[in-house]
Amino acid sequence: MTTFAESYDSAGKTIHPVTTYAMSGLGSTEQDYAVSCRSAVIGEGPAVRGEEVRDAMPAAESWLRRIGLLENYVS
């Protein structure tokens, strides 16, 4: 992702790091994006355990609502 992030024009953008993991959560993902996308705002991002992805929809919807990307969606 670093190669993509460094080549993408992130000026004026907000980037929300999203990751699945086995043990480390977001780890250094937020810091890595802050370095790769210096002109972007790094927003809140979720980390979902790999084995919990199938059941992550309620948490994902809650996160999307919290950051303002899922305001009027009815599931």
N, C-alpha and C positions, 0 to 999 in steps of 0.2 A: 504494500500500500504506500510505502514511502515514495517510491518512484512515481506513482500516479500523483500523490499529493504534491510533490515538488514540481511536477510539470503542469499542474492545474492552476489557473488564475483564481486564487481565492480572495482577491481584494473585495472587501465589502460583504463577504459571505460569513455565515455562521455554520460551523461544522460540528456535528454531533457524532462523536465516535461511538460506534456500535460494535460489539464483539461477542463471540461465544468463547467459552473457555473451559478448561478442565480443572485448573487449580488457581489461576492467578487473578481472576477478575479482570478489571480493565488494565491492571498492571501499569505500565508506563505509556499506555496508548495516548492519553490526553497530552502528556508532555511531548511525545513523539510528534503528534499533529501540531502542537504549538511551535515546534522547531521547523517542521516541514511547510507549514502554512502560516508564515509570520504575519501576513496581512489579514488573516481571518480571526474571528472570534471563535474560541473553542467552547461550545456549549456542553450541557449535561448529556452524557451518553450512558446507555445501559450496558451491563455485562450479564449475559445469560449463560448458565452452566449448560454445556453441550447436551447432557441427558435431560435437561428441562425445557429444551426448545419447543418441543411438541405442546407443552402446557403453558407457554409463555404469553399467549395472547392477552389475557387480562392485564398483566404487568406491562406489556407493550402498549396497549391502548391507554392505560393510565399515564405512562411516560409521554406518549404523543399528545395527550390532552394537556399535561403539565407544561410542555414546551410550546403549546399553541399550534400544533400541526394537525390536530384532530378535534376541532371544535364542535362541528355539527354532525358528526358521523353517528349513525345509529346502527348498532350491530344486530 
